[in-house]
């Protein structure tokens, strides 16, 4: 059950805002039920280097999205249940769940409020692998998160804010380590008169605690520059430094300085959307250890004809343990995911997806490599309904 400490900040605040004033009810509401039905093949169900088990399966993903927009309040509520059944290897059957809520409220001409909340139930080779580039055992995991932000517009071109967030991750086995993370930041943003550039100064603090492994406190300062190069092209450059103080379960400690950053470009037209990005930051792996994650990301969606879309997403990771006293888990990981979509109607499509994963453990003898191939073929149905 989702605990109130995790989700209460974002969820309760946004729901309460809906009833604050009658002005909110001059709104646009969009409700979109959806259903994805597909068959798939997976050649390495455990994503394991030694024991590769393959099978065919069937996948059903019902979902619901609710969007609300008024003069003062905007929010989006999403929910999805991902049901996967294998034909022979039924021990690998699973039902994942994803729920999220995010929104913002204009309290006054100068004050604004944001909130978000989420719950995710899946497997470590899904969410944790995507976040850190590391996952050593297949395991069930529940992730809870909530956050809020309060912003004040100092002038027409500057504003200052206070944000807070909380993440909790519970694993379904004692092989992995449960943990939670608290974060707080004080962003200051300056927008320039040319309406193309904005610069933000972001001091931040995070506090990480695991059940039986590391504890860590991190202090960071980051400068973020966003530039609108053209009507269809936006660049982002973030650069900063961090200081991390880590306490091991045996009472020993370690501290170090490092740098964080992100560089990205986003292109968007009527027939093409693309993002390229490189980043460096700290995350937490399934062993409850702080790791430094270097990631390169590329994604694109291209309209090939009136009905055909080509989609691609790919990421490459280099991940290393942050503490000198922790077990040295150094890995590389990359994932490639091309797909084709054929529009049967405006809201229904036929999709073919392929995914390739490759993980190398650099501290193991022989640097063992784990590979996985998956293929999906299926239909996606959407049933949007709008009121205004």
C-alpha positions as CSV (number, residue, x, y, z in Angstrom):
1,X,0.0,0.0,0.0
2,X,1.3,3.5,-0.9
3,X,2.3,5.3,2.3
4,X,1.2,8.8,3.0
5,X,4.8,10.0,3.8
6,X,5.8,9.2,0.2
7,X,2.9,10.4,-1.9
8,X,1.0,12.8,0.4
9,X,3.0,15.9,-0.5
10,X,2.2,15.9,-4.2
11,X,-1.0,14.0,-4.3
12,X,-3.0,15.7,-1.5
13,X,-1.8,19.2,-2.5
14,X,-2.8,18.9,-6.1
15,X,-6.2,17.4,-5.4
16,X,-7.0,20.1,-2.8
17,X,-6.2,22.8,-5.3
18,X,-9.0,21.7,-7.5
19,X,-11.6,23.0,-5.0
20,X,-9.9,26.2,-4.1
21,X,-11.8,28.6,-6.3
22,X,-14.8,28.5,-8.8
23,X,-12.5,29.9,-11.5
24,X,-10.9,26.5,-11.8
25,X,-14.0,25.0,-13.2
26,X,-13.6,26.9,-16.5
27,X,-11.5,24.1,-17.8
28,X,-10.5,21.7,-20.5
29,X,-10.7,18.0,-19.6
30,X,-9.2,15.2,-21.7
31,X,-9.8,11.6,-20.8
32,X,-7.9,8.9,-22.8
33,X,-8.4,5.2,-22.2
34,X,-5.9,3.1,-24.1
35,X,-5.1,-0.6,-24.7
36,X,-2.0,-2.2,-26.1
37,X,-2.2,-5.9,-27.1
38,X,0.9,-7.7,-28.4
39,X,2.7,-10.9,-28.7
40,X,6.5,-11.1,-28.0
41,X,9.6,-13.2,-28.0
42,X,12.3,-12.9,-25.3
43,X,15.6,-14.8,-25.6
44,X,16.9,-14.2,-22.1
45,X,14.1,-13.8,-19.6
46,X,16.4,-13.3,-16.6
47,X,18.9,-11.1,-18.4
48,X,21.5,-13.6,-17.1
49,X,24.9,-14.3,-18.5
50,X,25.0,-18.0,-17.5
51,X,21.4,-19.3,-17.8
52,X,19.6,-18.0,-20.8
53,X,15.9,-18.9,-20.8
54,X,13.8,-18.0,-23.8
55,X,10.0,-18.0,-24.5
56,X,7.1,-16.5,-26.4
57,X,4.4,-14.6,-24.6
58,X,1.4,-12.3,-24.7
59,X,1.2,-8.8,-23.4
60,X,-1.9,-6.7,-22.5
61,X,-1.5,-3.1,-21.2
62,X,-4.7,-1.2,-20.4
63,X,-4.1,2.5,-19.4
64,X,-5.9,5.7,-18.6
65,X,-4.8,9.3,-18.8
66,X,-6.7,12.3,-17.4
67,X,-5.7,15.8,-18.3
68,X,-7.1,19.0,-16.7
69,X,-6.4,22.6,-17.7
70,X,-7.9,25.8,-16.4
71,X,-6.7,29.3,-16.1
72,X,-5.0,28.6,-12.8
73,X,-4.6,24.9,-12.5
74,X,-3.2,22.2,-14.8
75,X,-2.6,18.6,-13.9
76,X,-2.2,15.1,-15.6
77,X,-3.1,11.8,-14.0
78,X,-1.9,8.6,-15.6
79,X,-2.3,4.9,-14.8
80,X,-1.2,1.7,-16.5
81,X,-1.2,-2.0,-15.8
82,X,1.3,-4.1,-17.8
83,X,0.2,-7.8,-17.9
84,X,2.7,-10.3,-19.3
85,X,2.0,-14.1,-19.7
86,X,4.5,-16.5,-21.1
87,X,3.4,-19.7,-23.0
88,X,5.8,-22.1,-21.3
89,X,7.9,-20.3,-18.6
90,X,5.0,-19.3,-16.4
91,X,7.2,-18.5,-13.5
92,X,8.2,-15.4,-15.3
93,X,4.6,-14.1,-15.6
94,X,4.2,-10.7,-14.1
95,X,1.8,-7.7,-13.7
96,X,3.5,-4.3,-13.5
97,X,1.8,-1.2,-12.4
98,X,2.5,2.5,-13.1
99,X,0.6,5.5,-11.6
100,X,1.5,9.2,-11.7
101,X,0.2,12.6,-11.0
102,X,1.8,16.0,-11.7
103,X,0.4,19.5,-11.8
104,X,0.9,23.2,-11.1
105,X,-1.3,25.9,-9.6
106,X,-1.0,29.7,-10.1
107,X,-1.6,30.9,-6.6
108,X,-1.3,34.6,-7.5
109,X,0.4,36.6,-10.3
110,X,3.7,36.1,-8.6
111,X,3.3,32.8,-6.6
112,X,3.0,29.4,-8.1
113,X,3.0,25.8,-6.8
114,X,3.9,22.5,-8.3
115,X,3.4,18.9,-7.1
116,X,3.9,15.4,-8.3
117,X,3.4,11.8,-7.0
118,X,4.0,8.4,-8.4
119,X,4.0,4.7,-7.7
120,X,5.7,2.0,-9.8
121,X,5.8,-1.7,-9.4
122,X,8.0,-3.6,-11.8
123,X,11.3,-5.4,-11.8
124,X,14.9,-4.4,-11.3
125,X,15.8,-5.3,-14.9
126,X,13.3,-2.6,-15.9
127,X,13.3,0.5,-13.8
128,X,16.6,0.2,-11.8
129,X,18.5,-0.9,-14.9
130,X,17.2,2.1,-16.8
131,X,18.1,4.5,-14.0
132,X,21.6,3.2,-13.1
133,X,22.8,0.9,-15.9
134,X,23.2,-1.8,-13.2
135,X,21.1,-4.7,-12.1
136,X,22.6,-7.9,-10.9
137,X,19.6,-10.0,-10.1
138,X,16.0,-10.1,-11.4
139,X,13.8,-9.0,-8.5
140,X,10.5,-7.3,-7.9
141,X,10.7,-3.7,-6.8
142,X,8.2,-1.0,-5.6
143,X,9.1,2.7,-6.1
144,X,7.3,5.5,-4.4
145,X,8.0,9.2,-5.0
146,X,6.5,12.6,-4.2
147,X,7.6,16.1,-4.6
148,X,6.5,19.7,-4.4
149,X,7.8,23.2,-5.4
150,X,7.0,26.8,-4.4
151,X,8.1,29.6,-6.8
152,X,8.0,33.4,-6.5
153,X,8.5,35.8,-9.5
154,X,10.9,38.5,-8.3
155,X,10.6,40.5,-11.6
156,X,9.2,39.9,-15.1
157,X,12.4,38.0,-16.0
158,X,13.6,36.4,-12.7
159,X,12.1,33.9,-10.2
160,X,13.3,31.9,-7.2
161,X,11.9,28.7,-5.8
162,X,12.1,26.0,-3.1
163,X,11.6,22.3,-4.1
164,X,11.5,19.1,-2.0
165,X,11.3,15.5,-3.1
166,X,11.2,12.0,-1.6
167,X,11.9,8.6,-3.2
168,X,11.5,5.2,-1.5
169,X,12.4,1.9,-3.1
170,X,11.4,-1.5,-1.6
171,X,12.7,-4.7,-3.1
172,X,11.0,-8.1,-3.0
173,X,14.1,-10.0,-1.9
174,X,16.8,-9.7,0.8
175,X,19.4,-9.9,-2.0
176,X,18.8,-6.3,-2.7
177,X,18.8,-3.3,-0.3
178,X,15.8,-1.1,0.4
179,X,16.5,2.7,0.6
180,X,15.0,6.1,0.6
181,X,16.3,9.6,-0.6
182,X,15.2,13.1,0.5
183,X,16.2,16.1,-1.7
184,X,15.8,19.8,-1.4
185,X,16.9,22.6,-3.8
186,X,16.7,26.4,-4.1
187,X,16.7,27.3,-7.8
188,X,17.1,30.9,-9.0
189,X,16.3,31.5,-12.7
190,X,17.1,34.6,-14.9
191,X,15.4,34.9,-18.3
192,X,17.1,37.3,-20.8
193,X,15.4,40.0,-22.7
194,X,16.2,38.3,-26.0
195,X,13.6,35.6,-25.1
196,X,16.1,32.9,-26.1
197,X,18.3,32.4,-23.1
198,X,17.7,31.5,-19.5
199,X,20.2,30.7,-16.7
200,X,19.5,29.0,-13.4
201,X,21.6,28.7,-10.3
202,X,20.6,25.6,-8.3
203,X,22.1,24.7,-4.9
204,X,20.8,21.4,-3.6
205,X,21.1,18.8,-0.8
206,X,20.2,15.2,-0.7
207,X,20.1,12.6,2.2
208,X,20.3,8.9,1.3
209,X,19.6,6.0,3.7
210,X,19.6,2.3,3.1
211,X,18.4,-0.5,5.4
212,X,21.7,-2.3,5.8
213,X,24.3,-0.7,3.5
214,X,25.5,2.9,3.0
215,X,24.2,6.2,4.2
216,X,25.2,9.4,2.2
217,X,24.8,13.1,2.3
218,X,25.4,15.1,-0.9
219,X,25.8,18.8,-1.4
220,X,25.8,20.2,-4.9
221,X,25.8,23.4,-6.9
222,X,24.8,23.5,-10.6
223,X,24.5,26.2,-13.3
224,X,21.9,25.5,-16.0
225,X,21.8,27.3,-19.3
226,X,18.9,26.8,-21.8
227,X,19.0,28.5,-25.2
228,X,16.3,28.6,-27.9
229,X,18.5,28.4,-31.0
230,X,15.5,28.5,-33.4
231,X,11.8,27.9,-33.3
232,X,12.4,24.2,-33.5
233,X,15.8,23.7,-31.8
234,X,16.6,24.1,-28.1
235,X,19.9,23.4,-26.3
236,X,20.6,22.7,-22.6
237,X,23.9,22.8,-20.8
238,X,24.2,22.0,-17.1
239,X,27.5,22.0,-15.2
240,X,28.2,21.8,-11.5
241,X,30.1,20.2,-8.6
242,X,29.1,18.0,-5.7
243,X,30.6,16.9,-2.4
244,X,29.4,13.4,-1.1
245,X,30.0,12.1,2.4
246,X,29.4,8.3,2.6
247,X,29.1,6.2,5.8
248,X,29.4,2.5,5.5
249,X,27.4,-0.1,7.5
250,X,30.5,-1.0,9.5
251,X,30.9,2.6,10.7
252,X,33.8,3.6,8.3
253,X,33.4,6.7,6.2
254,X,34.5,8.1,2.9
255,X,34.0,11.5,1.2
256,X,34.9,12.9,-2.2
257,X,34.3,15.7,-4.7
258,X,33.0,15.2,-8.2
259,X,31.4,17.0,-11.1
260,X,27.9,16.7,-12.5
261,X,26.6,17.9,-15.8
262,X,24.3,17.5,-18.7
263,X,24.5,18.6,-22.4
264,X,21.6,18.2,-24.7
265,X,19.8,19.2,-27.9
266,X,16.1,18.9,-28.8
267,X,14.7,19.3,-32.3
268,X,10.9,19.3,-32.9
269,X,9.0,19.8,-36.1
270,X,5.6,18.5,-37.4
271,X,7.3,15.4,-38.8
272,X,10.3,14.9,-36.6
273,X,11.2,14.9,-32.9
274,X,14.8,14.2,-31.7
275,X,16.8,14.4,-28.5
276,X,20.5,13.8,-28.0
277,X,22.0,14.1,-24.5
278,X,25.0,13.3,-22.4
279,X,25.0,13.4,-18.6
280,X,26.9,12.5,-15.4
281,X,25.3,12.2,-12.0
282,X,25.0,9.9,-8.9
283,X,22.3,7.3,-8.4
284,X,21.8,4.3,-6.1
285,X,22.1,0.7,-7.2
286,X,20.3,-2.4,-5.9
287,X,23.1,-3.1,-3.4
288,X,22.2,0.2,-1.7
289,X,25.4,1.9,-2.9
290,X,25.9,5.3,-4.4
291,X,27.2,5.0,-7.9
292,X,28.3,7.5,-10.5
293,X,26.4,7.1,-13.8
294,X,27.7,8.4,-17.1
295,X,24.9,8.2,-19.7
296,X,24.5,9.0,-23.4
297,X,21.0,9.1,-24.8
298,X,19.6,9.4,-28.3
299,X,15.9,9.3,-29.3
300,X,13.9,10.2,-32.3
301,X,10.5,10.0,-34.0
302,X,10.3,10.4,-37.7
303,X,7.2,10.5,-40.0
304,X,8.1,8.4,-43.0
305,X,4.8,8.7,-44.9
306,X,1.2,9.7,-44.2
307,X,0.8,6.6,-42.0
308,X,4.3,5.2,-41.2
309,X,6.4,6.4,-38.2
310,X,9.9,5.3,-37.4
311,X,10.9,5.5,-33.7
312,X,14.2,5.0,-32.1
313,X,15.6,5.2,-28.6
314,X,19.0,4.2,-27.3
315,X,21.2,4.7,-24.2
316,X,24.8,3.8,-23.3
317,X,26.0,3.8,-19.6
318,X,29.3,3.6,-17.8
319,X,28.7,3.1,-14.1
320,X,31.2,2.9,-11.2
321,X,30.8,2.7,-7.4
322,X,31.3,6.0,-5.7
323,X,32.8,5.0,-2.4
324,X,36.4,3.6,-2.4
325,X,35.4,1.3,0.5
326,X,32.4,-0.3,-1.1
327,X,32.6,-3.3,-3.4
328,X,33.8,-2.1,-6.8
329,X,30.9,-2.7,-9.2
330,X,32.1,-1.2,-12.5
331,X,29.8,-1.9,-15.5
332,X,28.9,-0.8,-19.0
333,X,25.5,-1.2,-20.4
334,X,23.7,-0.1,-23.6
335,X,20.2,-0.6,-24.9
336,X,18.8,-0.1,-28.5
337,X,15.1,0.1,-29.2
338,X,14.0,0.8,-32.9
339,X,10.3,0.4,-33.8
340,X,7.8,1.0,-36.6
341,X,4.3,2.2,-36.3
342,X,1.5,2.1,-38.9
343,X,-1.5,4.3,-38.3
344,X,-4.7,2.3,-38.9
345,X,-6.8,5.3,-37.9
346,X,-6.0,8.6,-36.1
347,X,-6.0,6.8,-32.7
348,X,-5.2,3.2,-33.5
349,X,-2.0,1.7,-34.8
350,X,-0.1,-1.5,-35.5
351,X,3.5,-1.5,-34.0
352,X,6.6,-3.6,-34.4
353,X,9.3,-3.2,-31.7
354,X,12.7,-4.6,-31.3
355,X,15.0,-4.2,-28.2
356,X,18.6,-5.2,-27.7
357,X,20.4,-5.0,-24.3
358,X,24.1,-5.6,-23.6
359,X,25.8,-5.5,-20.1
360,X,29.5,-6.0,-19.4
361,X,30.9,-6.4,-15.8
362,X,34.3,-4.9,-15.9
363,X,35.5,-6.1,-12.5
364,X,34.7,-9.8,-13.1
365,X,37.3,-12.2,-14.6
366,X,37.0,-12.1,-18.4
367,X,34.6,-9.2,-18.3
368,X,31.5,-11.4,-18.9
369,X,28.9,-10.0,-21.3
370,X,25.1,-10.5,-20.9
371,X,22.9,-10.0,-23.9
372,X,19.1,-9.9,-24.5
373,X,16.9,-9.6,-27.6
374,X,13.2,-8.9,-27.5
375,X,10.6,-8.5,-30.2
376,X,6.9,-7.3,-29.9
377,X,4.2,-7.2,-32.6
378,X,0.8,-5.8,-31.6
379,X,-1.9,-3.2,-31.7
380,X,-2.4,0.1,-29.8
381,X,-5.9,1.5,-29.3
382,X,-6.6,5.0,-27.9
383,X,-10.1,6.4,-27.2
384,X,-9.6,10.2,-26.4
385,X,-12.6,12.2,-25.2
386,X,-12.4,16.0,-24.6
387,X,-14.7,18.4,-22.7
388,X,-14.4,22.2,-22.6
